[in-house]
Amino acid sequence: MMAEQKDPTLFQIVLSVLASFFGVSNKENYDRDNAYLEKVGFKPYLIAAIILTVGFVLIVAGIVTFVLNNVGT
């Protein structure tokens, strides 16, 4: 019989989503996330993924804009 796992914190969910962006994880985190997904669904992970993706796109767009505005000055 397996001991019941604690639910992941918001920080752990964000780290799991970041790890998934790179395609890496470990068995312990995978098992924790899988148990939480079965319990509450994928919504917390989806929301974190959308926020992180939008943040990444905005950062890249900001860097590109900054570089293009400062070319040749």
mmCIF file of the N, C-alpha and C atoms, coordinates in Angstrom:
data_MODEL
# 
_entry.id   MODEL 
# 
loop_
_atom_site.group_PDB 
_atom_site.id 
_atom_site.type_symbol 
_atom_site.label_atom_id 
_atom_site.label_alt_id 
_atom_site.label_comp_id 
_atom_site.label_asym_id 
_atom_site.label_entity_id 
_atom_site.label_seq_id 
_atom_site.pdbx_PDB_ins_code 
_atom_site.Cartn_x 
_atom_site.Cartn_y 
_atom_site.Cartn_z 
_atom_site.occupancy 
_atom_site.B_iso_or_equiv 
_atom_site.pdbx_formal_charge 
_atom_site.auth_seq_id 
_atom_site.auth_comp_id 
_atom_site.auth_asym_id 
_atom_site.auth_atom_id 
_atom_site.pdbx_PDB_model_num 
ATOM 1   N N  . MET A 1 1  ? 0.848  -1.189 0.000   1.00 0.00 ? 1  MET A N  1 
ATOM 2   C CA . MET A 1 1  ? 0.000  0.000  0.000   1.00 0.00 ? 1  MET A CA 1 
ATOM 3   C C  . MET A 1 1  ? 0.887  1.243  0.000   1.00 0.00 ? 1  MET A C  1 
ATOM 4   N N  . MET A 1 2  ? 0.602  2.173  -0.916  1.00 0.00 ? 2  MET A N  1 
ATOM 5   C CA . MET A 1 2  ? 1.378  3.399  -1.023  1.00 0.00 ? 2  MET A CA 1 
ATOM 6   C C  . MET A 1 2  ? 0.867  4.447  -0.049  1.00 0.00 ? 2  MET A C  1 
ATOM 7   N N  . ALA A 1 3  ? 1.796  5.211  0.506   1.00 0.00 ? 3  ALA A N  1 
ATOM 8   C CA . ALA A 1 3  ? 1.404  6.318  1.356   1.00 0.00 ? 3  ALA A CA 1 
ATOM 9   C C  . ALA A 1 3  ? 0.837  7.431  0.482   1.00 0.00 ? 3  ALA A C  1 
ATOM 10  N N  . GLU A 1 4  ? -0.151 8.128  1.022   1.00 0.00 ? 4  GLU A N  1 
ATOM 11  C CA . GLU A 1 4  ? -0.751 9.217  0.254   1.00 0.00 ? 4  GLU A CA 1 
ATOM 12  C C  . GLU A 1 4  ? 0.251  10.355 0.124   1.00 0.00 ? 4  GLU A C  1 
ATOM 13  N N  . GLN A 1 5  ? 0.389  10.870 -1.113  1.00 0.00 ? 5  GLN A N  1 
ATOM 14  C CA . GLN A 1 5  ? 1.333  11.943 -1.369  1.00 0.00 ? 5  GLN A CA 1 
ATOM 15  C C  . GLN A 1 5  ? 0.673  13.285 -1.092  1.00 0.00 ? 5  GLN A C  1 
ATOM 16  N N  . LYS A 1 6  ? 1.512  14.250 -0.697  1.00 0.00 ? 6  LYS A N  1 
ATOM 17  C CA . LYS A 1 6  ? 1.024  15.605 -0.501  1.00 0.00 ? 6  LYS A CA 1 
ATOM 18  C C  . LYS A 1 6  ? 0.766  16.243 -1.861  1.00 0.00 ? 6  LYS A C  1 
ATOM 19  N N  . ASP A 1 7  ? -0.181 17.149 -1.895  1.00 0.00 ? 7  ASP A N  1 
ATOM 20  C CA . ASP A 1 7  ? -0.439 17.896 -3.129  1.00 0.00 ? 7  ASP A CA 1 
ATOM 21  C C  . ASP A 1 7  ? 0.748  18.819 -3.399  1.00 0.00 ? 7  ASP A C  1 
ATOM 22  N N  . PRO A 1 8  ? 1.060  19.031 -4.688  1.00 0.00 ? 8  PRO A N  1 
ATOM 23  C CA . PRO A 1 8  ? 2.167  19.931 -5.010  1.00 0.00 ? 8  PRO A CA 1 
ATOM 24  C C  . PRO A 1 8  ? 1.783  21.383 -4.710  1.00 0.00 ? 8  PRO A C  1 
ATOM 25  N N  . THR A 1 9  ? 2.781  22.160 -4.340  1.00 0.00 ? 9  THR A N  1 
ATOM 26  C CA . THR A 1 9  ? 2.570  23.589 -4.122  1.00 0.00 ? 9  THR A CA 1 
ATOM 27  C C  . THR A 1 9  ? 2.523  24.289 -5.472  1.00 0.00 ? 9  THR A C  1 
ATOM 28  N N  . LEU A 1 10 ? 2.132  25.539 -5.467  1.00 0.00 ? 10 LEU A N  1 
ATOM 29  C CA . LEU A 1 10 ? 2.118  26.327 -6.704  1.00 0.00 ? 10 LEU A CA 1 
ATOM 30  C C  . LEU A 1 10 ? 3.513  26.374 -7.321  1.00 0.00 ? 10 LEU A C  1 
ATOM 31  N N  . PHE A 1 11 ? 4.520  26.544 -6.487  1.00 0.00 ? 11 PHE A N  1 
ATOM 32  C CA . PHE A 1 11 ? 5.910  26.577 -6.969  1.00 0.00 ? 11 PHE A CA 1 
ATOM 33  C C  . PHE A 1 11 ? 6.290  25.248 -7.620  1.00 0.00 ? 11 PHE A C  1 
ATOM 34  N N  . GLN A 1 12 ? 5.884  24.144 -7.025  1.00 0.00 ? 12 GLN A N  1 
ATOM 35  C CA . GLN A 1 12 ? 6.191  22.831 -7.596  1.00 0.00 ? 12 GLN A CA 1 
ATOM 36  C C  . GLN A 1 12 ? 5.461  22.620 -8.925  1.00 0.00 ? 12 GLN A C  1 
ATOM 37  N N  . ILE A 1 13 ? 4.249  23.138 -9.045  1.00 0.00 ? 13 ILE A N  1 
ATOM 38  C CA . ILE A 1 13 ? 3.517  23.048 -10.310 1.00 0.00 ? 13 ILE A CA 1 
ATOM 39  C C  . ILE A 1 13 ? 4.250  23.841 -11.384 1.00 0.00 ? 13 ILE A C  1 
ATOM 40  N N  . VAL A 1 14 ? 4.690  25.054 -11.042 1.00 0.00 ? 14 VAL A N  1 
ATOM 41  C CA . VAL A 1 14 ? 5.431  25.882 -12.004 1.00 0.00 ? 14 VAL A CA 1 
ATOM 42  C C  . VAL A 1 14 ? 6.726  25.182 -12.409 1.00 0.00 ? 14 VAL A C  1 
ATOM 43  N N  . LEU A 1 15 ? 7.438  24.606 -11.457 1.00 0.00 ? 15 LEU A N  1 
ATOM 44  C CA . LEU A 1 15 ? 8.672  23.884 -11.791 1.00 0.00 ? 15 LEU A CA 1 
ATOM 45  C C  . LEU A 1 15 ? 8.391  22.674 -12.675 1.00 0.00 ? 15 LEU A C  1 
ATOM 46  N N  . SER A 1 16 ? 7.294  21.985 -12.435 1.00 0.00 ? 16 SER A N  1 
ATOM 47  C CA . SER A 1 16 ? 6.929  20.842 -13.273 1.00 0.00 ? 16 SER A CA 1 
ATOM 48  C C  . SER A 1 16 ? 6.635  21.277 -14.701 1.00 0.00 ? 16 SER A C  1 
ATOM 49  N N  . VAL A 1 17 ? 5.943  22.404 -14.842 1.00 0.00 ? 17 VAL A N  1 
ATOM 50  C CA . VAL A 1 17 ? 5.638  22.912 -16.182 1.00 0.00 ? 17 VAL A CA 1 
ATOM 51  C C  . VAL A 1 17 ? 6.927  23.350 -16.881 1.00 0.00 ? 17 VAL A C  1 
ATOM 52  N N  . LEU A 1 18 ? 7.807  24.031 -16.167 1.00 0.00 ? 18 LEU A N  1 
ATOM 53  C CA . LEU A 1 18 ? 9.092  24.424 -16.756 1.00 0.00 ? 18 LEU A CA 1 
ATOM 54  C C  . LEU A 1 18 ? 9.898  23.200 -17.169 1.00 0.00 ? 18 LEU A C  1 
ATOM 55  N N  . ALA A 1 19 ? 9.899  22.173 -16.347 1.00 0.00 ? 19 ALA A N  1 
ATOM 56  C CA . ALA A 1 19 ? 10.610 20.936 -16.696 1.00 0.00 ? 19 ALA A CA 1 
ATOM 57  C C  . ALA A 1 19 ? 10.001 20.302 -17.941 1.00 0.00 ? 19 ALA A C  1 
ATOM 58  N N  . SER A 1 20 ? 8.686  20.389 -18.066 1.00 0.00 ? 20 SER A N  1 
ATOM 59  C CA . SER A 1 20 ? 8.038  19.805 -19.247 1.00 0.00 ? 20 SER A CA 1 
ATOM 60  C C  . SER A 1 20 ? 8.388  20.577 -20.512 1.00 0.00 ? 20 SER A C  1 
ATOM 61  N N  . PHE A 1 21 ? 8.647  21.884 -20.391 1.00 0.00 ? 21 PHE A N  1 
ATOM 62  C CA . PHE A 1 21 ? 9.080  22.664 -21.550 1.00 0.00 ? 21 PHE A CA 1 
ATOM 63  C C  . PHE A 1 21 ? 10.383 22.101 -22.117 1.00 0.00 ? 21 PHE A C  1 
ATOM 64  N N  . PHE A 1 22 ? 11.229 21.594 -21.231 1.00 0.00 ? 22 PHE A N  1 
ATOM 65  C CA . PHE A 1 22 ? 12.518 21.045 -21.648 1.00 0.00 ? 22 PHE A CA 1 
ATOM 66  C C  . PHE A 1 22 ? 12.482 19.528 -21.792 1.00 0.00 ? 22 PHE A C  1 
ATOM 67  N N  . GLY A 1 23 ? 11.370 18.898 -21.434 1.00 0.00 ? 23 GLY A N  1 
ATOM 68  C CA . GLY A 1 23 ? 11.229 17.455 -21.580 1.00 0.00 ? 23 GLY A CA 1 
ATOM 69  C C  . GLY A 1 23 ? 11.984 16.653 -20.549 1.00 0.00 ? 23 GLY A C  1 
ATOM 70  N N  . VAL A 1 24 ? 12.170 17.228 -19.368 1.00 0.00 ? 24 VAL A N  1 
ATOM 71  C CA . VAL A 1 24 ? 12.886 16.521 -18.306 1.00 0.00 ? 24 VAL A CA 1 
ATOM 72  C C  . VAL A 1 24 ? 12.005 16.440 -17.063 1.00 0.00 ? 24 VAL A C  1 
ATOM 73  N N  . SER A 1 25 ? 12.216 15.408 -16.278 1.00 0.00 ? 25 SER A N  1 
ATOM 74  C CA . SER A 1 25 ? 11.527 15.235 -15.009 1.00 0.00 ? 25 SER A CA 1 
ATOM 75  C C  . SER A 1 25 ? 12.174 14.057 -14.301 1.00 0.00 ? 25 SER A C  1 
ATOM 76  N N  . ASN A 1 26 ? 11.809 13.859 -13.055 1.00 0.00 ? 26 ASN A N  1 
ATOM 77  C CA . ASN A 1 26 ? 12.255 12.646 -12.383 1.00 0.00 ? 26 ASN A CA 1 
ATOM 78  C C  . ASN A 1 26 ? 11.027 11.857 -11.928 1.00 0.00 ? 26 ASN A C  1 
ATOM 79  N N  . LYS A 1 27 ? 11.247 10.628 -11.585 1.00 0.00 ? 27 LYS A N  1 
ATOM 80  C CA . LYS A 1 27 ? 10.138 9.720  -11.264 1.00 0.00 ? 27 LYS A CA 1 
ATOM 81  C C  . LYS A 1 27 ? 9.313  10.232 -10.086 1.00 0.00 ? 27 LYS A C  1 
ATOM 82  N N  . GLU A 1 28 ? 9.973  10.764 -9.085  1.00 0.00 ? 28 GLU A N  1 
ATOM 83  C CA . GLU A 1 28 ? 9.271  11.251 -7.897  1.00 0.00 ? 28 GLU A CA 1 
ATOM 84  C C  . GLU A 1 28 ? 8.304  12.380 -8.261  1.00 0.00 ? 28 GLU A C  1 
ATOM 85  N N  . ASN A 1 29 ? 8.780  13.360 -9.035  1.00 0.00 ? 29 ASN A N  1 
ATOM 86  C CA . ASN A 1 29 ? 7.911  14.467 -9.439  1.00 0.00 ? 29 ASN A CA 1 
ATOM 87  C C  . ASN A 1 29 ? 6.820  13.996 -10.387 1.00 0.00 ? 29 ASN A C  1 
ATOM 88  N N  . TYR A 1 30 ? 7.167  13.094 -11.284 1.00 0.00 ? 30 TYR A N  1 
ATOM 89  C CA . TYR A 1 30 ? 6.172  12.545 -12.216 1.00 0.00 ? 30 TYR A CA 1 
ATOM 90  C C  . TYR A 1 30 ? 5.037  11.860 -11.445 1.00 0.00 ? 30 TYR A C  1 
ATOM 91  N N  . ASP A 1 31 ? 5.397  11.029 -10.480 1.00 0.00 ? 31 ASP A N  1 
ATOM 92  C CA . ASP A 1 31 ? 4.384  10.328 -9.692  1.00 0.00 ? 31 ASP A CA 1 
ATOM 93  C C  . ASP A 1 31 ? 3.513  11.300 -8.900  1.00 0.00 ? 31 ASP A C  1 
ATOM 94  N N  . ARG A 1 32 ? 4.141  12.333 -8.312  1.00 0.00 ? 32 ARG A N  1 
ATOM 95  C CA . ARG A 1 32 ? 3.394  13.342 -7.549  1.00 0.00 ? 32 ARG A CA 1 
ATOM 96  C C  . ARG A 1 32 ? 2.416  14.077 -8.467  1.00 0.00 ? 32 ARG A C  1 
ATOM 97  N N  . ASP A 1 33 ? 2.910  14.507 -9.636  1.00 0.00 ? 33 ASP A N  1 
ATOM 98  C CA . ASP A 1 33 ? 2.061  15.238 -10.570 1.00 0.00 ? 33 ASP A CA 1 
ATOM 99  C C  . ASP A 1 33 ? 0.936  14.360 -11.111 1.00 0.00 ? 33 ASP A C  1 
ATOM 100 N N  . ASN A 1 34 ? 1.245  13.115 -11.400 1.00 0.00 ? 34 ASN A N  1 
ATOM 101 C CA . ASN A 1 34 ? 0.240  12.198 -11.925 1.00 0.00 ? 34 ASN A CA 1 
ATOM 102 C C  . ASN A 1 34 ? -0.874 11.963 -10.902 1.00 0.00 ? 34 ASN A C  1 
ATOM 103 N N  . ALA A 1 35 ? -0.501 11.775 -9.638  1.00 0.00 ? 35 ALA A N  1 
ATOM 104 C CA . ALA A 1 35 ? -1.506 11.577 -8.591  1.00 0.00 ? 35 ALA A CA 1 
ATOM 105 C C  . ALA A 1 35 ? -2.378 12.826 -8.444  1.00 0.00 ? 35 ALA A C  1 
ATOM 106 N N  . TYR A 1 36 ? -1.763 14.004 -8.532  1.00 0.00 ? 36 TYR A N  1 
ATOM 107 C CA . TYR A 1 36 ? -2.518 15.260 -8.410  1.00 0.00 ? 36 TYR A CA 1 
ATOM 108 C C  . TYR A 1 36 ? -3.426 15.455 -9.619  1.00 0.00 ? 36 TYR A C  1 
ATOM 109 N N  . LEU A 1 37 ? -2.951 15.092 -10.807 1.00 0.00 ? 37 LEU A N  1 
ATOM 110 C CA . LEU A 1 37 ? -3.776 15.197 -12.015 1.00 0.00 ? 37 LEU A CA 1 
ATOM 111 C C  . LEU A 1 37 ? -5.014 14.309 -11.915 1.00 0.00 ? 37 LEU A C  1 
ATOM 112 N N  . GLU A 1 38 ? -4.838 13.107 -11.391 1.00 0.00 ? 38 GLU A N  1 
ATOM 113 C CA . GLU A 1 38 ? -5.981 12.210 -11.219 1.00 0.00 ? 38 GLU A CA 1 
ATOM 114 C C  . GLU A 1 38 ? -6.972 12.754 -10.204 1.00 0.00 ? 38 GLU A C  1 
ATOM 115 N N  . LYS A 1 39 ? -6.455 13.501 -9.223  1.00 0.00 ? 39 LYS A N  1 
ATOM 116 C CA . LYS A 1 39 ? -7.291 14.021 -8.147  1.00 0.00 ? 39 LYS A CA 1 
ATOM 117 C C  . LYS A 1 39 ? -8.079 15.266 -8.573  1.00 0.00 ? 39 LYS A C  1 
ATOM 118 N N  . VAL A 1 40 ? -7.408 16.233 -9.221  1.00 0.00 ? 40 VAL A N  1 
ATOM 119 C CA . VAL A 1 40 ? -8.062 17.516 -9.506  1.00 0.00 ? 40 VAL A CA 1 
ATOM 120 C C  . VAL A 1 40 ? -8.148 17.864 -10.986 1.00 0.00 ? 40 VAL A C  1 
ATOM 121 N N  . GLY A 1 41 ? -7.463 17.136 -11.844 1.00 0.00 ? 41 GLY A N  1 
ATOM 122 C CA . GLY A 1 41 ? -7.479 17.448 -13.268 1.00 0.00 ? 41 GLY A CA 1 
ATOM 123 C C  . GLY A 1 41 ? -6.268 18.272 -13.680 1.00 0.00 ? 41 GLY A C  1 
ATOM 124 N N  . PHE A 1 42 ? -6.257 18.659 -14.953 1.00 0.00 ? 42 PHE A N  1 
ATOM 125 C CA . PHE A 1 42 ? -5.071 19.308 -15.511 1.00 0.00 ? 42 PHE A CA 1 
ATOM 126 C C  . PHE A 1 42 ? -5.125 20.831 -15.463 1.00 0.00 ? 42 PHE A C  1 
ATOM 127 N N  . LYS A 1 43 ? -6.213 21.409 -14.978 1.00 0.00 ? 43 LYS A N  1 
ATOM 128 C CA . LYS A 1 43 ? -6.389 22.857 -15.013 1.00 0.00 ? 43 LYS A CA 1 
ATOM 129 C C  . LYS A 1 43 ? -5.242 23.651 -14.366 1.00 0.00 ? 43 LYS A C  1 
ATOM 130 N N  . PRO A 1 44 ? -4.757 23.302 -13.180 1.00 0.00 ? 44 PRO A N  1 
ATOM 131 C CA . PRO A 1 44 ? -3.660 24.091 -12.600 1.00 0.00 ? 44 PRO A CA 1 
ATOM 132 C C  . PRO A 1 44 ? -2.400 24.082 -13.479 1.00 0.00 ? 44 PRO A C  1 
ATOM 133 N N  . TYR A 1 45 ? -2.125 22.945 -14.095 1.00 0.00 ? 45 TYR A N  1 
ATOM 134 C CA . TYR A 1 45 ? -0.949 22.838 -14.957 1.00 0.00 ? 45 TYR A CA 1 
ATOM 135 C C  . TYR A 1 45 ? -1.160 23.621 -16.246 1.00 0.00 ? 45 TYR A C  1 
ATOM 136 N N  . LEU A 1 46 ? -2.372 23.594 -16.778 1.00 0.00 ? 46 LEU A N  1 
ATOM 137 C CA . LEU A 1 46 ? -2.683 24.326 -18.002 1.00 0.00 ? 46 LEU A CA 1 
ATOM 138 C C  . LEU A 1 46 ? -2.569 25.832 -17.774 1.00 0.00 ? 46 LEU A C  1 
ATOM 139 N N  . ILE A 1 47 ? -3.104 26.304 -16.671 1.00 0.00 ? 47 ILE A N  1 
ATOM 140 C CA . ILE A 1 47 ? -3.037 27.730 -16.354 1.00 0.00 ? 47 ILE A CA 1 
ATOM 141 C C  . ILE A 1 47 ? -1.583 28.165 -16.192 1.00 0.00 ? 47 ILE A C  1 
ATOM 142 N N  . ALA A 1 48 ? -0.792 27.373 -15.469 1.00 0.00 ? 48 ALA A N  1 
ATOM 143 C CA . ALA A 1 48 ? 0.626  27.703 -15.304 1.00 0.00 ? 48 ALA A CA 1 
ATOM 144 C C  . ALA A 1 48 ? 1.352  27.698 -16.648 1.00 0.00 ? 48 ALA A C  1 
ATOM 145 N N  . ALA A 1 49 ? 1.033  26.742 -17.499 1.00 0.00 ? 49 ALA A N  1 
ATOM 146 C CA . ALA A 1 49 ? 1.686  26.658 -18.815 1.00 0.00 ? 49 ALA A CA 1 
ATOM 147 C C  . ALA A 1 49 ? 1.335  27.865 -19.681 1.00 0.00 ? 49 ALA A C  1 
ATOM 148 N N  . ILE A 1 50 ? 0.088  28.277 -19.663 1.00 0.00 ? 50 ILE A N  1 
ATOM 149 C CA . ILE A 1 50 ? -0.325 29.438 -20.462 1.00 0.00 ? 50 ILE A CA 1 
ATOM 150 C C  . ILE A 1 50 ? 0.374  30.695 -19.966 1.00 0.00 ? 50 ILE A C  1 
ATOM 151 N N  . ILE A 1 51 ? 0.402  30.903 -18.652 1.00 0.00 ? 51 ILE A N  1 
ATOM 152 C CA . ILE A 1 51 ? 1.051  32.087 -18.090 1.00 0.00 ? 51 ILE A CA 1 
ATOM 153 C C  . ILE A 1 51 ? 2.540  32.092 -18.417 1.00 0.00 ? 51 ILE A C  1 
ATOM 154 N N  . LEU A 1 52 ? 3.207  30.957 -18.255 1.00 0.00 ? 52 LEU A N  1 
ATOM 155 C CA . LEU A 1 52 ? 4.639  30.892 -18.549 1.00 0.00 ? 52 LEU A CA 1 
ATOM 156 C C  . LEU A 1 52 ? 4.920  31.094 -20.033 1.00 0.00 ? 52 LEU A C  1 
ATOM 157 N N  . THR A 1 53 ? 4.068  30.560 -20.902 1.00 0.00 ? 53 THR A N  1 
ATOM 158 C CA . THR A 1 53 ? 4.253  30.724 -22.342 1.00 0.00 ? 53 THR A CA 1 
ATOM 159 C C  . THR A 1 53 ? 4.068  32.181 -22.751 1.00 0.00 ? 53 THR A C  1 
ATOM 160 N N  . VAL A 1 54 ? 3.021  32.815 -22.250 1.00 0.00 ? 54 VAL A N  1 
ATOM 161 C CA . VAL A 1 54 ? 2.794  34.229 -22.560 1.00 0.00 ? 54 VAL A CA 1 
ATOM 162 C C  . VAL A 1 54 ? 3.951  35.073 -22.036 1.00 0.00 ? 54 VAL A C  1 
ATOM 163 N N  . GLY A 1 55 ? 4.417  34.781 -20.831 1.00 0.00 ? 55 GLY A N  1 
ATOM 164 C CA . GLY A 1 55 ? 5.565  35.502 -20.283 1.00 0.00 ? 55 GLY A CA 1 
ATOM 165 C C  . GLY A 1 55 ? 6.807  35.338 -21.138 1.00 0.00 ? 55 GLY A C  1 
ATOM 166 N N  . PHE A 1 56 ? 7.060  34.128 -21.606 1.00 0.00 ? 56 PHE A N  1 
ATOM 167 C CA . PHE A 1 56 ? 8.218  33.868 -22.452 1.00 0.00 ? 56 PHE A CA 1 
ATOM 168 C C  . PHE A 1 56 ? 8.118  34.647 -23.767 1.00 0.00 ? 56 PHE A C  1 
ATOM 169 N N  . VAL A 1 57 ? 6.955  34.619 -24.388 1.00 0.00 ? 57 VAL A N  1 
ATOM 170 C CA . VAL A 1 57 ? 6.762  35.337 -25.652 1.00 0.00 ? 57 VAL A CA 1 
ATOM 171 C C  . VAL A 1 57 ? 6.947  36.839 -25.453 1.00 0.00 ? 57 VAL A C  1 
ATOM 172 N N  . LEU A 1 58 ? 6.411  37.386 -24.369 1.00 0.00 ? 58 LEU A N  1 
ATOM 173 C CA . LEU A 1 58 ? 6.563  38.814 -24.102 1.00 0.00 ? 58 LEU A CA 1 
ATOM 174 C C  . LEU A 1 58 ? 8.020  39.192 -23.852 1.00 0.00 ? 58 LEU A C  1 
ATOM 175 N N  . ILE A 1 59 ? 8.755  38.347 -23.146 1.00 0.00 ? 59 ILE A N  1 
ATOM 176 C CA . ILE A 1 59 ? 10.170 38.619 -22.896 1.00 0.00 ? 59 ILE A CA 1 
ATOM 177 C C  . ILE A 1 59 ? 10.960 38.598 -24.199 1.00 0.00 ? 59 ILE A C  1 
ATOM 178 N N  . VAL A 1 60 ? 10.726 37.593 -25.030 1.00 0.00 ? 60 VAL A N  1 
ATOM 179 C CA . VAL A 1 60 ? 11.437 37.511 -26.313 1.00 0.00 ? 60 VAL A CA 1 
ATOM 180 C C  . VAL A 1 60 ? 11.067 38.703 -27.189 1.00 0.00 ? 60 VAL A C  1 
ATOM 181 N N  . ALA A 1 61 ? 9.793  39.062 -27.259 1.00 0.00 ? 61 ALA A N  1 
ATOM 182 C CA . ALA A 1 61 ? 9.363  40.206 -28.063 1.00 0.00 ? 61 ALA A CA 1 
ATOM 183 C C  . ALA A 1 61 ? 10.005 41.496 -27.544 1.00 0.00 ? 61 ALA A C  1 
ATOM 184 N N  . GLY A 1 62 ? 10.092 41.631 -26.237 1.00 0.00 ? 62 GLY A N  1 
ATOM 185 C CA . GLY A 1 62 ? 10.724 42.814 -25.652 1.00 0.00 ? 62 GLY A CA 1 
ATOM 186 C C  . GLY A 1 62 ? 12.196 42.897 -25.985 1.00 0.00 ? 62 GLY A C  1 
ATOM 187 N N  . ILE A 1 63 ? 12.895 41.780 -25.929 1.00 0.00 ? 63 ILE A N  1 
ATOM 188 C CA . ILE A 1 63 ? 14.322 41.750 -26.266 1.00 0.00 ? 63 ILE A CA 1 
ATOM 189 C C  . ILE A 1 63 ? 14.526 42.097 -27.744 1.00 0.00 ? 63 ILE A C  1 
ATOM 190 N N  . VAL A 1 64 ? 13.718 41.506 -28.610 1.00 0.00 ? 64 VAL A N  1 
ATOM 191 C CA . VAL A 1 64 ? 13.837 41.778 -30.050 1.00 0.00 ? 64 VAL A CA 1 
ATOM 192 C C  . VAL A 1 64 ? 13.556 43.247 -30.329 1.00 0.00 ? 64 VAL A C  1 
ATOM 193 N N  . THR A 1 65 ? 12.517 43.790 -29.736 1.00 0.00 ? 65 THR A N  1 
ATOM 194 C CA . THR A 1 65 ? 12.192 45.206 -29.922 1.00 0.00 ? 65 THR A CA 1 
ATOM 195 C C  . THR A 1 65 ? 13.333 46.093 -29.443 1.00 0.00 ? 65 THR A C  1 
ATOM 196 N N  . PHE A 1 66 ? 13.879 45.785 -28.276 1.00 0.00 ? 66 PHE A N  1 
ATOM 197 C CA . PHE A 1 66 ? 14.986 46.564 -27.730 1.00 0.00 ? 66 PHE A CA 1 
ATOM 198 C C  . PHE A 1 66 ? 16.195 46.533 -28.664 1.00 0.00 ? 66 PHE A C  1 
ATOM 199 N N  . VAL A 1 67 ? 16.533 45.346 -29.144 1.00 0.00 ? 67 VAL A N  1 
ATOM 200 C CA . VAL A 1 67 ? 17.700 45.205 -30.037 1.00 0.00 ? 67 VAL A CA 1 
ATOM 201 C C  . VAL A 1 67 ? 17.454 45.950 -31.344 1.00 0.00 ? 67 VAL A C  1 
ATOM 202 N N  . LEU A 1 68 ? 16.276 45.799 -31.932 1.00 0.00 ? 68 LEU A N  1 
ATOM 203 C CA . LEU A 1 68 ? 15.995 46.457 -33.203 1.00 0.00 ? 68 LEU A CA 1 
ATOM 204 C C  . LEU A 1 68 ? 15.960 47.978 -33.068 1.00 0.00 ? 68 LEU A C  1 
ATOM 205 N N  . ASN A 1 69 ? 15.490 48.471 -31.934 1.00 0.00 ? 69 ASN A N  1 
ATOM 206 C CA . ASN A 1 69 ? 15.470 49.918 -31.720 1.00 0.00 ? 69 ASN A CA 1 
ATOM 207 C C  . ASN A 1 69 ? 16.856 50.485 -31.479 1.00 0.00 ? 69 ASN A C  1 
ATOM 208 N N  . ASN A 1 70 ? 17.800 49.684 -31.083 1.00 0.00 ? 70 ASN A N  1 
ATOM 209 C CA . ASN A 1 70 ? 19.135 50.173 -30.768 1.00 0.00 ? 70 ASN A CA 1 
ATOM 210 C C  . ASN A 1 70 ? 20.185 49.772 -31.783 1.00 0.00 ? 70 ASN A C  1 
ATOM 211 N N  . VAL A 1 71 ? 19.776 49.242 -32.922 1.00 0.00 ? 71 VAL A N  1 
ATOM 212 C CA . VAL A 1 71 ? 20.717 48.881 -33.981 1.00 0.00 ? 71 VAL A CA 1 
ATOM 213 C C  . VAL A 1 71 ? 21.161 50.158 -34.672 1.00 0.00 ? 71 VAL A C  1 
ATOM 214 N N  . GLY A 1 72 ? 22.464 50.345 -34.803 1.00 0.00 ? 72 GLY A N  1 
ATOM 215 C CA . GLY A 1 72 ? 22.985 51.484 -35.528 1.00 0.00 ? 72 GLY A CA 1 
ATOM 216 C C  . GLY A 1 72 ? 23.005 52.776 -34.764 1.00 0.00 ? 72 GLY A C  1 
ATOM 217 N N  . THR A 1 73 ? 22.744 52.719 -33.457 1.00 0.00 ? 73 THR A N  1 
ATOM 218 C CA . THR A 1 73 ? 22.795 53.970 -32.691 1.00 0.00 ? 73 THR A CA 1 
ATOM 219 C C  . THR A 1 73 ? 24.084 54.117 -31.952 1.00 0.00 ? 73 THR A C  1 
# 
